[in-house]
Amino acid sequence: MLDAGCGTGRVAIELARRGHHVVGVDLDPAMLDLARHKAPELEWLQGDLASTVVADAAGRQRRFDVAVAAGNVMIFLERGTEAAVVANLAAHLRPGGVLVAGFQLSDGHMQMHVYDALARGNGLELESRYSTWEGAPFDGGDYAVSVHRRTG
């Protein structure tokens, strides 16, 4: 799993505790230092989600079954980089892999129809949408967790 915008590692650490292999990527070195301190056994990479390539030892781009962007990652991106971030995350998914992103829906931030269009443009189809991380049905409210699956 790829924890995109992992911050201090809260989500990655929990996923690893549940038996998943996780790589965390974040731009903020101070947050990554905290993540590394809390879970030095995990792989933490500093990089911009719009351009960082998570590579294997031979330098080939790694592919993941799941990329997760929790904690409002999509609305904290530098404005104008959203399309590049979605494209880069989609490029890191295996065929059939999923991008799971949860973020606040409010004026001045990423809008759901824009996010869906960016996902579609990168070969991702909406599979499901929830209003919470616990899986409550999406009711058109101010928060959404979207699951997009990579086709082909």
N, C-alpha and C positions, 0 to 999 in steps of 0.2 A: 504494500500500500504506500502511496505517496501522500504525505500530510503537507499540503501546499499552504504556506503561511502558518507554519507550525508554532510560531511564537515561543513560549517557554516550554512547549512539549506536552501540555496537558492531554491532548487528544492522542498523539502518537504513543505516549507512555501507556495510556489505557488500552489502545489497540494492541500494543506489544504484550501487555499483561494478559490479554485474551488470546494470545497465540499467533498473532499476525506479524509478519516481517514488515517493518515500517521504515521509511526514509523520510526525515523531516527537512523541509526547505523553508528558509526565511531570510529576509533581507537584513534584519536587525541583529547585529553582532551581540549586543547585550542580552537580548532575549535568548539567542542561541547558547550563550555562555550558561545561562540558567538551565536550559534544557540539557546541555552536556553535563552539568553538575548533577542534575537529578537522575539522569539515565545515560551514563557514559558508554554503556554497551550498545546504544542505538546509533544509527548513522544520521548525523546532522550536517546539512550543507548550507552555507551562506550563499544566497543568490537571489536575483530578481526573477520573480515568477514569469515575467514576460519573455525572458531570454535564457534562463539557466537550463542547461541540458544535464539531466542526471544520467551519468555514463557508468558503464562497467569498467573493469580494470583494463580492457582493451580499447577503451575510448568510444565504444558503441553506445548509443542512446538506449537506456533501459526502458522497458515497457512494464506497466503495472496493471493489475486487475481492477484496482480502485485508486482514484485520486479524490481526496477529500479536502474541501476548502471550508472549514468551520470557522466560527467566531467572526462572522461578518467580513471575511477576507475580501470578498468582491467589492465592498463599498469603501474599503480602506486603501485600495489600489491608487496609485498616482493616476489622476484623471487623464484619459486618453490612452491608457495602456490596457484597458479591459479586453479589447479584441485580441491583442497579442497574448494576454494571459490565458484566455480560453483556448486559443489556438495551441499554445504550448502545452497546456494540460491535456488537451485532446491528443496531441502528438505523443504523449507519454503513456497513453492507454493501449492495451492490447485490443484487437478486435473483440467486441463483446464486453470490454471493460466499462466501468461506470465512473462518471464524475458526479460526486455528491457535494453540493454547495448549499449552505444555509446563510441567509443574510436578510437584514432589515429592508423592508420595502417602504421607502418614504421619499417625499419630494427632495430633489437635489441629489439623489443617489441612483444607483443602478435600478432600472425598471425591469420588471419581469419579462415583458415582451422583447426588450432589447437583449437581455441575457439569453432568452430562448432562441432568438435569431442568431446570436453569436454561436451558440451551441450547434444549431442546425447547420450553419455555414461551415462548421468544422467536423461534420459527420457524426454529430451526436443527436440522438432522438430522445425526446422526453419520455421517460418510462413511468415516473410517478412524482407526485408533489405532496408535501405535507406542511402543516403549519407549525410543527415542532419537531425536534430531534427524536422525540418518543413516538412519532408516527401518527399524530392526530391529523385527521383529514384537513386538507387545505380549504379554508373557508373564505378566501379572498382578503384576509387580514393583512397586517403589516409585517409579517415575517413568513418566509417560505424556505423550505428545504427541498431542493429539486434533485432528482436522480435522472441523469441523462446517460444513455448507453451508446457506446461507439458502435457504429454499424460497419459491416464489411471488414 
